[in-house]
Amino acid sequence: MFYDRPVLEVARDLIGCTFLFRGMGGRIVETEAYAHDDPCCHGFRGRTARNAVMFGPPGYLYVYFTYGMHFCVNLVCEGEGIAAAVLLRALEPQAGVEQMIQRRGIADPKLLCSGPARLTQALAIGRAENGLPAWREPAVVLPRSGGDGSPASWSRAAPRLAVTPRVGVGDDPSPWRFVDADSALLSRRLPQPAR
């Protein structure tokens, strides 16, 4: 299974894939990895009612509420019992754009899904979607163009990747943010050397 692998591999391989929720979404252009032994990971201190989905099985949506106002969506990976997930940070809107504009109240494509909270607002993903599978409606991840669904095909048609430290995790220098280096729809611009 695509998600039953190390979180850093999944986070990298999701760039260029398509994420759709109820037929709306687009190409994934930015992700971040969160591993079980990472102090920034919600599962680092153990299983709770809030983070239980993150402990597997892989391939499910882990949706959480943050800052008392925003939802964020992750894809659970690695083996069951291991808390690891990939945060979807930005999409290139492609399907259902008019509905996204209505939900966000913004027409600028650079602001529709460029950030984890914007993405969930645009796609109407909330607490009720926590624990949904990511391989059948209403939530699906499709391989990159040129892929046929087999594990080997996920690396075909890979975009030019850049890797940076994650956003908003303090001074942690771990290079666990993966982006399509040619996308203008990232949540944060790339540092000059990474472009």
C-alpha positions, 0 to 999 in steps of 0.5 A: 500500500502506498501509505504503509511506508516511511512518512518522509517517502510518502510526503515526497511522493504525494507532491504532484498527486491529486487530492479530491474531496467530494470531487473538489480539489487539485494537485498537491504542491506542498506537504509536511511529514510528522513522524512518531519520534518527532516532538512536533508530531501529535502522537509523540506523547502517546495515543489520545482520543484526539490523535487516535486515527494517526496511529493507523491503519495507514491510508486514512484522513487525520483531521484536527482542529487547531488554534481554536478556529482551523481544521488541518487534514493529514494522510496517515502512513506507516504501520498500524500503531505508529503515529505518522502522518503527512500534512497537506499544506497546499493544493493547486485548485483544479476541480470545483474551483467556483465552490472553493471561491464561494467558501473562501470568499476569495477569487485569487487562486493563490489564496484558495488552497495555499495553506492547511487551513485555507485548503480545508475551508475551500474543500469543506473538510472538518471534524466529521471527515476524521478517519475517512479512507483516502482511497474511495469517495468522498476522499481520494488521492490519485497518482501523478499524471503518467501513473497507473496506480502501481507503486512504481508509477508514483515516481513517474512525472515527478515535479521538480522538488524542493525540501525545506524545514517545516513551517511553524515548528519553531527552530526545528531544522528537519528538512521535512517540508516537500514542495513543487519548486515550480509552483506559485501556489505554496503556503510560504515562498521558498528560501532563495537557495531552495528555488 
